[in-house]
Amino acid sequence: MEQRDSLERSSSENLAPQSALNGSGYNGASEVPTSGQTTLAPQSTLPTNESSPVVDSVLQSDIGINTLLTRLKQSVASAREFAAFLKKRSTLEEEQAQGLKKLCRSSHELAKRPDNRQGSYAQNYDEILGIHDRMADNGVQFALSLHQMHEDLHDLAANMERGRKHWKQTGLSAEKRVQDSESLMEKAKSKYDSLAEDYDRTRTGDKQSGRVFGLKGPKSAAQHEEDLLRKVQQADSDYSSRVQSAKTQRQELVSTLRPQAVRALQDLIKECDSGLTLQLQKFASFNERLLLGNGLCVSPLQGQSNGSGSRSLRDVVFQIDNARDLNNYVSSFASKVGNSGEIKYERHPTLTSSQQTPSSINTRTQPMPNLQAPTFSPSGQTSQPGLLQGQSFSQASAPPSAPLGFVSNTAPQDGMNRSPQDQNFPSMGAGGLPQVPPAQTATPLYSQPPTPIGMGAIQNNNSSTSLPALRPVFGLPLEDLLKRDGSAIPLVVYQCIQAVDLYGLELEGIYRLSGSSAHVSKLRSIFDNDSNQLDFRNPEAFYHDVNSVAGLLKQFFRDLPDPLLTREHYQGFIEAARIDDDITRRDSMHAIINSLPDPNYATLRALTLHLNRVQERSAVNRMNAGNLAIIFGPTLMGTGPNVADAGWQVRVIDTILQNTYQIFDDD
């Protein structure tokens, strides 16, 4: 009886937490999600008293407890498998939702950049991203719900497993005690039957011999019969007690212990199956809610007013007006449109009184004798008050030592050698020529494009340094050069890049080593006089000194009134250089570069592609991107307001060179 009471107490203690689990985790109406006005409920289970006779016969048999234990094990395994599915699904949904939110944030930031479309496109695109962000929020909530369901099912499976172990030990131990008692009963019966047979043979006279030998000597037949009778009586008493004990334990097992274990295992199975079914119903409901919520984000119900999400995705897309966006963008530049005026040809004053034959060459003009001395305007141009308007003059042939295409500063020794066509000049001797100071030398006249200069033309040092600046290049804004020459890239930049590409890419220290200052000054004077005179494809044109060409290119950028990267965008470049992330820094500078004026952008592109070719041969010329950035940082950005910006200037140029083909194409 004490053992039976302990079994009943352990059963009641084990059922208590399971009942609490049913009440708090799986039978509460608050745990069941709703879809519309329908509330999902777990499927109803049949009561135990309505089970079929076949089921009762199996459950009340010796295999009933083992059968229920196996069935409970299957329920626990199914709960754990579905819990694992929910966990994996929750992880996938969480990753997808967070990835979508991150994509929406990054796309929103990119849409605000000035290099993207604005207007109706930007407004509606931002609303599209908002729809996706709300869909991502739905995904996050769905993932959290699945994770909570996983936790609930995991706890349920753990509780069921503990209950199964308890009732496995309790129920099977009771079954084993009955089996052991019946086994002892069978042994006692076998012993009793054997002694009874021996006694019967001894009593009926079935004797094998006259005397029986015992431990104390031979026994007579009467003594042997008396001993057997005593043993039979003891075996009968033992057998009777064994039968009574086995009967009692069997009765207790059948009437109390086995039904108690069967009911407890059935309750555990029903609880586990009901909890699993409830979670499946919640899973179905949450899926419906997710799809319904995303559907309402994409296409809200008619008449629904939910703020920014009142329009469907289709309506938002159809609100983009490409034509209006284009017109608004073009109209925003109306304030920058200048008055170009009437296009007309204006002949330079120095060329109005000159007519040359095709075979003539450039020489300075000589004043007429016995006429009023020439006067000079502040701009350095010579006026001839004594000449008749429209009177034409032929030009004297240049001395043999004068270089082709240059003005001769050497006065004739024996008078002017004139061609037969010079009919308008009176004859005069050497002494009749007026003496013209060097500073008042007249400008050369051109009747056809000048011939490019070769080595022989460069050898006269004096003539190259005194050329007047007919078409100055150095010190003029890029906008003015574009309007005058019609080329976005100045010719001096193109020529210098071409020379270094042909002859200087493998020269060690290119752009770092200084060239001859005299050569740089001569080349600058020639470019200011007429850029078309030089052809740097011929190394004789720059004295075979590539370093001087590199110095000339740097001098051109240093002399610009507004640096190549412009003062307007100086601070923007410095702020972009302070960004630590390489990609973000590159994209920021790319946006600023795209906003540069057209000639600045074209010139920077040509220079960057050229410097990239230089750094690609850094193994030979020892000029990598960092070295080039140190040289061209202050050259292209100018002197900033803060001396400490020098390091950031270098970083600006280094970033541009490191990302040449990400910022510029290489066409």
C-alpha positions as CSV (number, residue, x, y, z in Angstrom):
1,M,0.0,0.0,0.0
2,E,2.8,2.4,0.7
3,Q,4.2,1.7,-2.7
4,R,0.9,2.5,-4.3
5,D,0.5,5.7,-2.4
6,S,4.0,6.9,-3.6
7,L,3.0,6.1,-7.2
8,E,-0.2,8.2,-6.9
9,R,1.7,11.1,-5.4
10,S,4.4,11.1,-8.1
11,S,1.7,10.9,-10.8
12,S,-0.1,14.0,-9.4
13,E,3.2,15.9,-9.1
14,N,4.1,15.2,-12.7
15,L,0.7,16.2,-14.1
16,A,0.7,19.6,-12.3
17,P,3.3,21.4,-14.6
18,Q,1.7,19.9,-17.7
19,S,-1.7,21.3,-16.8
20,A,0.0,24.7,-16.2
21,L,1.6,24.5,-19.7
22,N,-1.8,23.8,-21.3
23,G,-3.4,26.7,-19.5
24,S,-0.7,29.3,-20.2
25,G,1.0,28.4,-23.5
26,Y,-1.4,26.7,-25.9
27,N,-5.0,26.8,-24.7
28,G,-5.2,30.6,-24.3
29,A,-7.3,32.5,-26.9
30,S,-4.7,35.3,-27.0
31,E,-2.1,33.0,-28.5
32,V,-4.3,32.3,-31.6
33,P,-3.8,34.9,-34.4
34,T,-6.8,36.2,-36.2
35,S,-7.4,36.6,-39.9
36,G,-10.3,38.8,-40.6
37,Q,-13.1,37.9,-38.1
38,T,-12.2,34.1,-37.9
39,T,-10.5,32.7,-34.8
40,L,-8.5,29.5,-35.3
41,A,-9.0,26.8,-32.6
42,P,-7.2,23.5,-32.1
43,Q,-9.0,20.4,-33.4
44,S,-11.2,18.7,-30.8
45,T,-10.0,15.3,-29.5
46,L,-12.2,12.4,-28.6
47,P,-12.6,11.6,-24.9
48,T,-11.0,8.5,-23.5
49,N,-14.4,6.8,-22.7
50,E,-15.4,7.0,-26.4
51,S,-12.4,5.0,-27.6
52,S,-13.1,1.7,-29.4
53,P,-12.9,-1.6,-27.6
54,V,-9.9,-2.6,-29.6
55,V,-8.0,0.4,-28.3
56,D,-9.1,-0.4,-24.7
57,S,-8.0,-4.0,-25.0
58,V,-4.6,-3.0,-26.3
59,L,-4.1,-0.2,-23.7
60,Q,-5.1,-2.6,-20.8
61,S,-2.8,-5.3,-22.0
62,D,0.8,-5.8,-21.0
63,I,2.0,-3.9,-24.1
64,G,-0.3,-0.8,-23.5
65,I,2.3,1.3,-21.7
66,N,5.1,0.5,-24.2
67,T,2.7,1.3,-27.1
68,L,1.9,4.7,-25.6
69,L,5.5,5.5,-24.8
70,T,6.4,4.8,-28.5
71,R,3.6,7.0,-29.7
72,L,4.6,9.9,-27.3
73,K,8.1,9.6,-28.6
74,Q,6.9,10.2,-32.1
75,S,4.9,13.2,-31.0
76,V,7.9,14.7,-29.3
77,A,10.1,14.1,-32.4
78,S,7.5,15.8,-34.7
79,A,7.3,18.8,-32.4
80,R,11.1,19.1,-32.4
81,E,11.3,18.8,-36.1
82,F,8.7,21.5,-36.7
83,A,10.4,23.7,-34.1
84,A,13.7,23.3,-36.1
85,F,11.8,24.2,-39.3
86,L,10.4,27.4,-37.6
87,K,13.8,28.4,-36.4
88,K,15.4,28.1,-39.9
89,R,12.4,29.8,-41.5
90,S,12.7,32.6,-38.9
91,T,16.4,33.1,-39.7
92,L,15.7,33.2,-43.4
93,E,12.9,35.7,-43.0
94,E,15.0,37.9,-40.7
95,E,17.9,38.0,-43.1
96,Q,15.6,38.8,-46.0
97,A,13.8,41.5,-44.1
98,Q,16.9,43.1,-42.8
99,G,18.5,42.9,-46.2
100,L,15.5,44.6,-47.8
101,K,15.6,47.4,-45.1
102,K,19.3,47.9,-45.7
103,L,18.7,48.1,-49.5
104,C,15.9,50.7,-49.0
105,R,18.2,52.8,-46.8
106,S,21.1,52.7,-49.2
107,S,18.9,53.4,-52.2
108,H,17.3,56.3,-50.4
109,E,20.7,57.9,-49.8
110,L,21.8,57.3,-53.4
111,A,18.6,58.8,-54.8
112,K,19.4,62.1,-52.9
113,R,22.7,62.5,-54.7
114,P,22.8,65.3,-57.3
115,D,23.9,62.9,-60.1
116,N,20.5,61.1,-60.0
117,R,17.2,62.2,-61.4
118,Q,15.1,64.6,-59.3
119,G,11.5,65.8,-59.8
120,S,8.6,63.4,-60.0
121,Y,10.9,60.5,-60.4
122,A,12.7,61.1,-57.1
123,Q,9.5,61.7,-55.2
124,N,7.7,58.6,-56.5
125,Y,10.9,56.5,-56.2
126,D,11.1,57.5,-52.6
127,E,7.5,56.3,-52.1
128,I,8.4,53.0,-53.8
129,L,11.2,52.6,-51.3
130,G,8.8,53.4,-48.5
131,I,6.5,50.6,-49.7
132,H,9.3,48.1,-49.6
133,D,10.4,49.3,-46.2
134,R,6.9,48.6,-44.8
135,M,7.1,45.2,-46.4
136,A,10.4,44.6,-44.7
137,D,8.8,45.6,-41.4
138,N,6.1,43.0,-42.0
139,G,8.9,40.4,-42.6
140,V,10.6,41.3,-39.4
141,Q,7.4,40.9,-37.4
142,F,6.8,37.6,-39.1
143,A,10.3,36.4,-38.3
144,L,9.8,37.3,-34.6
145,S,6.5,35.4,-34.5
146,L,8.1,32.3,-36.0
147,H,11.0,32.6,-33.5
148,Q,8.5,32.8,-30.6
149,M,6.6,29.7,-31.9
150,H,9.9,27.9,-32.1
151,E,10.7,28.7,-28.5
152,D,7.2,27.5,-27.4
153,L,7.4,24.2,-29.3
154,H,10.9,23.6,-28.0
155,D,9.7,24.1,-24.4
156,L,6.7,21.9,-25.1
157,A,8.9,19.1,-26.5
158,A,11.2,19.3,-23.5
159,N,8.3,19.0,-21.0
160,M,6.8,16.1,-22.9
161,E,10.2,14.3,-22.9
162,R,10.5,14.7,-19.2
163,G,7.0,13.4,-18.6
164,R,7.7,10.4,-20.9
165,K,10.8,9.5,-19.0
166,H,9.0,9.7,-15.7
167,W,6.1,7.5,-16.8
168,K,8.4,5.1,-18.6
169,Q,10.2,4.5,-15.3
170,T,7.0,4.4,-13.2
171,G,4.8,2.3,-15.5
172,L,7.5,-0.2,-16.7
173,S,8.8,-0.7,-13.1
174,A,5.3,-1.7,-12.0
175,E,5.0,-4.1,-14.9
176,K,8.4,-5.5,-14.1
177,R,7.5,-6.1,-10.5
178,V,4.4,-8.1,-11.5
179,Q,6.4,-10.1,-13.9
180,D,9.1,-10.8,-11.3
181,S,6.4,-11.9,-8.8
182,E,4.8,-14.2,-11.3
183,S,8.2,-15.7,-12.2
184,L,8.9,-16.5,-8.5
185,M,5.4,-18.0,-8.3
186,E,6.2,-20.3,-11.2
187,K,9.5,-21.4,-9.6
188,A,7.7,-22.2,-6.3
189,K,5.1,-24.2,-8.2
190,S,7.7,-26.2,-10.0
191,K,9.5,-27.1,-6.7
192,Y,6.2,-28.0,-5.1
193,D,5.2,-30.3,-7.9
194,S,8.6,-32.0,-7.9
195,L,8.5,-32.7,-4.1
196,A,4.9,-33.9,-4.3
197,E,5.7,-36.4,-7.0
198,D,8.6,-37.8,-4.9
199,Y,6.5,-38.1,-1.9
200,D,3.8,-39.9,-3.9
201,R,6.3,-42.4,-5.2
202,T,7.7,-43.0,-1.7
203,R,4.2,-43.4,-0.1
204,T,2.9,-45.8,-2.8
205,G,5.9,-48.1,-2.4
206,D,7.8,-47.2,-5.6
207,K,11.2,-47.7,-4.0
208,Q,14.5,-48.0,-5.7
209,S,16.3,-49.7,-2.7
210,G,15.6,-50.8,0.8
211,R,17.6,-48.1,2.5
212,V,18.2,-44.4,1.7
213,F,21.5,-42.9,2.6
214,G,21.4,-39.5,4.2
215,L,24.0,-37.2,5.7
216,K,23.8,-38.9,9.1
217,G,23.8,-42.3,7.7
218,P,21.3,-44.6,6.1
219,K,17.6,-43.8,6.5
220,S,14.7,-46.2,6.7
221,A,11.8,-45.9,4.3
222,A,9.6,-44.5,7.0
223,Q,12.1,-41.8,7.8
224,H,12.5,-40.9,4.1
225,E,8.7,-40.6,3.7
226,E,8.5,-38.4,6.7
227,D,11.2,-36.0,5.4
228,L,9.5,-35.8,2.0
229,L,6.2,-35.0,3.6
230,R,7.7,-32.2,5.6
231,K,9.4,-30.7,2.5
232,V,6.2,-30.9,0.5
233,Q,4.3,-29.1,3.2
234,Q,7.0,-26.3,3.2
235,A,6.9,-26.1,-0.6
236,D,3.1,-25.9,-0.6
237,S,3.2,-23.1,2.0
238,D,5.8,-21.1,-0.1
239,Y,3.9,-21.7,-3.3
240,S,0.6,-20.5,-1.8
241,S,2.3,-17.3,-0.5
242,R,3.8,-16.6,-3.9
243,V,0.5,-17.1,-5.7
244,Q,-1.1,-14.7,-3.3
245,S,1.6,-12.0,-3.7
246,A,1.5,-12.3,-7.5
247,K,-2.3,-12.1,-7.5
248,T,-2.2,-9.0,-5.3
249,Q,0.4,-7.2,-7.4
250,R,-1.4,-8.1,-10.7
251,Q,-4.7,-6.8,-9.3
252,E,-3.0,-3.6,-8.2
253,L,-1.3,-3.2,-11.6
254,V,-4.5,-3.8,-13.6
255,S,-6.8,-1.8,-11.4
256,T,-4.6,1.2,-10.4
257,L,-1.0,1.5,-11.7
258,R,-1.5,0.6,-15.4
259,P,-4.7,2.8,-15.9
260,Q,-2.9,5.6,-14.1
261,A,0.1,5.4,-16.4
262,V,-2.0,5.0,-19.5
263,R,-4.1,8.0,-18.7
264,A,-1.0,10.1,-18.0
265,L,0.7,9.0,-21.3
266,Q,-2.5,9.7,-23.2
267,D,-2.7,13.2,-21.7
268,L,0.9,13.8,-22.6
269,I,0.3,12.7,-26.2
270,K,-2.9,14.8,-26.5
271,E,-1.1,17.8,-25.1
272,C,1.9,17.5,-27.4
273,D,-0.3,16.9,-30.5
274,S,-2.6,19.7,-29.5
275,G,0.3,22.1,-29.0
276,L,1.8,21.1,-32.3
277,T,-1.5,21.5,-34.1
278,L,-2.0,24.9,-32.5
279,Q,1.4,26.1,-33.7
280,L,0.7,24.8,-37.2
281,Q,-2.5,26.8,-37.2
282,K,-0.7,29.9,-36.0
283,F,1.9,29.3,-38.7
284,A,-0.8,29.3,-41.4
285,S,-2.4,32.4,-39.9
286,F,0.9,34.3,-39.8
287,N,1.6,33.4,-43.4
288,E,-1.8,34.7,-44.4
289,R,-1.2,37.9,-42.4
290,L,2.2,38.4,-44.0
291,L,0.9,37.9,-47.5
292,L,-2.1,40.1,-46.8
293,G,0.0,42.9,-45.3
294,N,2.4,42.9,-48.2
295,G,-0.5,42.8,-50.6
296,L,-2.0,45.8,-48.9
297,C,1.3,47.6,-49.1
298,V,1.6,47.0,-52.8
299,S,-2.1,47.5,-53.6
300,P,-4.2,49.1,-50.8
301,L,-8.0,48.6,-50.6
302,Q,-10.1,51.1,-52.4
303,G,-11.0,53.9,-50.0
304,Q,-8.3,53.0,-47.5
305,S,-6.5,55.9,-46.1
306,N,-3.2,55.1,-44.4
307,G,-1.1,58.1,-45.0
308,S,1.8,57.6,-47.3
309,G,0.7,54.1,-48.2
310,S,-2.7,55.1,-49.6
311,R,-1.5,54.7,-53.2
312,S,-0.7,51.4,-54.8
313,L,2.7,50.6,-56.3
314,R,1.2,50.7,-59.8
315,D,-0.3,54.2,-59.1
316,V,3.0,55.5,-57.8
317,V,5.0,54.3,-60.8
318,F,2.4,55.8,-63.2
319,Q,2.9,59.2,-61.5
320,I,6.4,59.6,-62.9
321,D,6.3,62.3,-65.6
322,N,9.5,62.0,-67.7
323,A,8.7,65.0,-69.9
324,R,8.0,67.3,-67.0
325,D,11.2,66.2,-65.2
326,L,13.2,66.9,-68.3
327,N,11.7,70.3,-68.9
328,N,12.1,71.3,-65.3
329,Y,15.8,70.3,-65.3
330,V,16.5,72.2,-68.5
331,S,14.6,75.2,-67.2
332,S,16.7,75.3,-64.0
333,F,19.7,76.4,-66.2
334,A,17.9,79.4,-67.6
335,S,19.7,81.8,-65.4
336,K,23.1,80.6,-66.8
337,V,22.2,81.3,-70.4
338,G,24.4,84.1,-71.7
339,N,23.7,86.5,-74.6
340,S,26.0,85.2,-77.3
341,G,25.2,88.1,-79.6
342,E,25.7,88.2,-83.4
343,I,28.5,86.1,-84.8
344,K,30.8,88.1,-87.0
345,Y,34.4,88.1,-88.2
346,E,36.7,90.8,-86.8
347,R,40.1,91.1,-88.4
348,H,43.0,91.8,-86.1
349,P,44.3,95.4,-86.5
350,T,47.9,94.2,-87.2
351,L,46.7,92.2,-90.2
352,T,44.5,94.9,-91.8
353,S,47.4,96.5,-93.8
354,S,49.2,93.3,-94.8
355,Q,48.8,91.1,-97.9
356,Q,51.2,88.3,-98.4
357,T,51.9,86.0,-101.3
358,P,51.8,82.3,-100.6
359,S,55.6,82.1,-100.7
360,S,56.2,84.9,-98.2
361,I,57.5,84.2,-94.7
362,N,57.0,85.9,-91.4
363,T,59.2,88.9,-90.9
364,R,58.7,92.2,-89.1
365,T,57.6,95.2,-91.2
366,Q,59.8,98.3,-91.7
367,P,58.6,101.9,-91.4
368,M,58.6,104.1,-94.5
369,P,61.4,106.6,-94.7
370,N,60.9,110.3,-94.4
371,L,57.5,109.7,-92.7
372,Q,56.3,110.4,-89.2
373,A,57.8,108.0,-86.6
374,P,55.5,105.2,-85.6
375,T,53.5,105.5,-82.5
376,F,52.6,102.6,-80.2
377,S,49.5,101.9,-78.2
378,P,49.7,100.7,-74.6
379,S,48.9,97.1,-75.9
380,G,52.2,97.1,-77.8
381,Q,50.7,97.4,-81.3
382,T,52.4,99.7,-83.8
383,S,50.4,102.3,-85.8
384,Q,51.6,103.8,-89.1
385,P,50.1,107.3,-89.4
386,G,52.0,108.0,-92.6
387,L,50.6,105.1,-94.6
388,L,47.5,105.3,-96.7
389,Q,44.6,103.2,-95.7
390,G,44.3,100.1,-97.9
391,Q,47.9,100.5,-99.2
392,S,49.6,97.0,-99.5
393,F,53.1,96.2,-98.8
394,S,55.2,93.2,-99.7
395,Q,57.5,91.8,-97.1
396,A,61.2,91.6,-97.2
397,S,62.7,88.2,-97.3
398,A,64.2,87.0,-94.0
399,P,67.9,86.8,-93.5
400,P,69.3,83.2,-93.9
401,S,70.0,82.9,-90.2
402,A,66.5,83.7,-89.1
403,P,64.5,80.7,-88.0
404,L,61.4,79.7,-89.9
405,G,58.2,81.1,-88.3
406,F,60.1,83.5,-86.0
407,V,60.5,87.3,-86.1
408,S,64.0,88.4,-86.9
409,N,65.4,90.9,-84.4
410,T,68.6,91.5,-86.4
411,A,68.5,94.6,-88.6
412,P,69.9,94.3,-92.2
413,Q,73.5,95.3,-92.5
414,D,73.4,96.5,-96.1
415,G,69.8,97.6,-96.6
416,M,66.6,95.8,-97.3
417,N,66.6,93.0,-99.9
418,R,63.2,93.3,-101.5
419,S,61.6,91.2,-104.1
420,P,60.6,92.5,-107.5
421,Q,57.0,92.8,-106.3
422,D,57.8,95.5,-103.7
423,Q,56.7,98.3,-105.9
424,N,55.4,100.4,-103.1
425,F,58.7,100.8,-101.3
426,P,61.0,103.6,-102.4
427,S,64.6,102.7,-102.9
428,M,66.8,103.6,-99.9
429,G,70.2,102.9,-98.6
430,A,71.2,101.3,-95.4
431,G,71.7,104.7,-93.8
432,G,68.2,105.8,-94.6
433,L,66.5,103.2,-92.4
434,P,65.1,104.4,-89.2
435,Q,66.3,102.7,-86.0
436,V,63.6,100.9,-84.2
437,P,64.1,100.0,-80.6
438,P,63.8,96.3,-79.7
439,A,60.7,97.0,-77.5
440,Q,58.9,98.6,-80.4
441,T,59.4,95.7,-82.8
442,A,56.3,95.2,-85.0
443,T,54.3,92.0,-84.8
444,P,54.6,89.3,-87.5
445,L,52.0,89.0,-90.2
446,Y,50.5,85.7,-91.3
447,S,48.8,85.1,-94.6
448,Q,48.6,81.3,-94.1
449,P,49.0,78.8,-91.3
450,P,52.6,78.8,-90.1
451,T,54.9,75.8,-90.6
452,P,55.7,73.7,-87.4
453,I,59.1,74.5,-86.1
454,G,61.9,72.0,-86.3
455,M,65.4,71.9,-84.7
456,G,66.8,74.6,-86.9
457,A,64.2,77.1,-85.8
458,I,64.8,76.4,-82.1
459,Q,68.5,77.3,-82.1
460,N,68.0,81.0,-82.1
461,N,67.6,81.8,-78.4
462,N,67.0,85.5,-78.7
463,S,64.2,85.2,-81.2
464,S,62.2,82.8,-79.1
465,T,62.1,84.8,-76.0
466,S,60.9,88.0,-77.6
467,L,57.9,86.7,-79.4
468,P,54.8,88.8,-78.8
469,A,51.8,87.1,-77.2
470,L,49.4,87.1,-80.2
471,R,47.3,84.3,-78.9
472,P,48.2,83.9,-75.3
473,V,47.6,80.6,-73.6
474,F,49.2,80.8,-70.2
475,G,47.2,82.7,-67.6
476,L,43.9,82.6,-69.4
477,P,40.8,80.9,-67.9
478,L,39.8,77.6,-69.6
479,E,36.4,79.0,-70.5
480,D,38.1,81.8,-72.5
481,L,40.4,79.3,-74.3
482,L,37.4,77.1,-75.1
483,K,35.5,80.1,-76.6
484,R,38.5,81.3,-78.6
485,D,40.0,78.0,-79.8
486,G,36.9,75.8,-79.8
487,S,38.7,73.0,-78.0
488,A,37.7,71.8,-74.5
489,I,41.3,70.6,-73.9
490,P,43.9,73.4,-74.5
491,L,46.4,72.6,-77.2
492,V,49.4,73.0,-74.9
493,V,48.0,70.3,-72.6
494,Y,47.4,68.0,-75.5
495,Q,50.9,68.6,-76.9
496,C,52.6,68.0,-73.6
497,I,50.7,64.9,-72.8
498,Q,51.5,63.6,-76.3
499,A,55.2,64.3,-75.9
500,V,55.4,62.6,-72.4
501,D,53.4,59.6,-73.7
502,L,55.8,59.1,-76.6
503,Y,59.1,59.8,-75.0
504,G,58.8,60.1,-71.2
505,L,56.7,57.2,-69.8
506,E,59.8,55.2,-69.0
507,L,61.9,58.2,-67.9
508,E,62.8,57.9,-64.2
509,G,61.5,60.8,-62.2
510,I,59.2,62.2,-64.9
511,Y,57.2,65.2,-63.4
512,R,59.5,65.1,-60.4
513,L,62.7,66.2,-62.0
514,S,62.8,69.8,-63.2
515,G,63.7,70.6,-66.8
516,S,65.6,73.5,-68.1
517,S,64.0,76.8,-67.1
518,A,65.3,78.4,-70.3
519,H,63.7,75.7,-72.4
520,V,60.4,76.1,-70.5
521,S,60.4,79.9,-71.0
522,K,61.1,79.5,-74.7
523,L,58.4,77.0,-75.2
524,R,55.9,79.1,-73.2
525,S,56.7,82.1,-75.4
526,I,56.1,80.1,-78.6
527,F,52.7,78.8,-77.3
528,D,51.7,82.3,-76.3
529,N,52.6,83.5,-79.8
530,D,50.9,80.8,-81.7
531,S,50.3,77.3,-80.4
532,N,50.1,75.9,-83.9
533,Q,53.8,76.5,-84.5
534,L,54.9,73.5,-82.4
535,D,54.5,69.8,-83.0
536,F,55.8,67.8,-80.0
537,R,55.7,64.6,-82.0
538,N,59.1,65.7,-83.2
539,P,61.5,65.7,-80.2
540,E,63.6,68.4,-81.8
541,A,60.7,70.8,-81.1
542,F,61.4,70.6,-77.3
543,Y,65.2,70.2,-77.4
544,H,64.9,66.5,-76.7
545,D,64.2,67.5,-73.1
546,V,61.0,65.7,-71.9
547,N,61.4,67.1,-68.4
548,S,61.0,70.6,-69.8
549,V,57.8,69.5,-71.4
550,A,56.6,68.1,-68.1
551,G,57.6,71.4,-66.4
552,L,55.7,73.4,-69.1
553,L,52.5,71.3,-68.4
554,K,52.8,72.0,-64.6
555,Q,53.4,75.7,-65.3
556,F,50.3,75.9,-67.4
557,F,48.1,74.6,-64.5
558,R,49.8,76.7,-61.9
559,D,49.2,79.9,-64.0
560,L,45.4,79.3,-64.4
561,P,43.5,82.1,-62.7
562,D,41.1,79.5,-61.3
563,P,42.7,76.1,-60.5
564,L,41.7,73.1,-62.6
565,L,39.5,71.7,-59.7
566,T,38.1,75.3,-59.1
567,R,37.9,77.3,-56.0
568,E,34.2,76.8,-55.9
569,H,34.6,73.0,-55.3
570,Y,37.8,73.2,-53.2
571,Q,36.1,72.7,-49.9
572,G,34.0,69.9,-51.3
573,F,37.1,68.0,-52.4
574,I,38.7,68.5,-49.0
575,E,35.6,67.2,-47.1
576,A,35.4,64.2,-49.5
577,A,39.1,63.5,-48.8
578,R,38.4,63.3,-45.1
579,I,36.1,60.3,-45.6
580,D,37.8,57.1,-44.4
581,D,35.8,54.6,-46.5
582,D,37.4,54.2,-49.9
583,I,34.2,53.6,-51.8
584,T,32.3,56.4,-50.2
585,R,35.3,58.8,-50.7
586,R,35.5,57.8,-54.4
587,D,31.8,58.3,-55.0
588,S,31.8,61.7,-53.3
589,M,34.7,62.9,-55.4
590,H,33.1,61.4,-58.6
591,A,29.9,63.5,-57.9
592,I,32.0,66.7,-57.5
593,I,34.0,66.0,-60.6
594,N,30.8,65.6,-62.6
595,S,29.7,69.0,-61.6
596,L,32.9,70.7,-62.9
597,P,32.6,73.1,-65.9
598,D,33.0,71.3,-69.2
599,P,36.6,72.5,-70.1
600,N,37.7,71.7,-66.5
601,Y,36.2,68.2,-66.7
602,A,37.6,67.4,-70.2
603,T,41.1,68.7,-69.2
604,L,41.0,66.8,-65.9
605,R,39.9,63.6,-67.7
606,A,42.7,63.8,-70.3
607,L,45.3,64.6,-67.6
608,T,44.1,61.8,-65.3
609,L,44.2,59.1,-68.0
610,H,47.7,60.3,-68.9
611,L,48.9,60.2,-65.3
612,N,47.4,56.7,-65.0
613,R,49.6,55.6,-67.9
614,V,52.6,57.1,-66.1
615,Q,51.8,55.2,-62.9
616,E,51.3,52.0,-64.8
617,R,55.0,52.1,-65.6
618,S,56.0,53.0,-62.0
619,A,58.3,50.0,-61.9
620,V,60.5,51.8,-64.5
621,N,59.9,55.5,-63.9
622,R,59.5,55.3,-60.1
623,M,56.4,57.5,-60.2
624,N,53.5,55.8,-58.5
625,A,50.1,57.3,-57.8
626,G,51.3,58.7,-54.4
627,N,54.3,60.4,-55.9
628,L,52.2,62.0,-58.7
629,A,49.6,63.1,-56.2
630,I,52.3,64.9,-54.1
631,I,53.4,66.8,-57.2
632,F,49.9,67.6,-58.7
633,G,48.0,68.2,-55.5
634,P,48.7,71.9,-55.0
635,T,49.2,72.3,-58.8
636,L,45.6,71.3,-59.7
637,M,43.9,72.6,-56.5
638,G,45.8,75.8,-55.9
639,T,46.7,77.3,-52.5
640,G,43.9,76.7,-50.0
641,P,42.9,78.9,-47.1
642,N,44.5,76.5,-44.7
643,V,48.1,75.3,-44.9
644,A,47.1,72.0,-43.2
645,D,45.0,71.1,-46.3
646,A,48.2,70.1,-48.2
647,G,47.9,66.5,-47.1
648,W,44.2,66.4,-48.1
649,Q,45.0,67.8,-51.5
650,V,47.4,65.0,-52.0
651,R,44.7,62.5,-51.0
652,V,42.3,64.0,-53.5
653,I,44.6,63.5,-56.4
654,D,45.7,60.0,-55.1
655,T,42.0,58.9,-54.9
656,I,41.3,60.1,-58.4
657,L,44.4,58.3,-59.8
658,Q,43.6,55.1,-57.9
659,N,40.1,55.1,-59.4
660,T,40.8,56.4,-62.9
661,Y,38.6,54.0,-64.8
662,Q,35.8,54.2,-62.2
663,I,35.6,58.0,-62.6
664,F,36.4,58.4,-66.3
665,D,36.0,56.1,-69.3
666,D,39.1,55.4,-71.4
667,D,37.6,56.0,-74.8
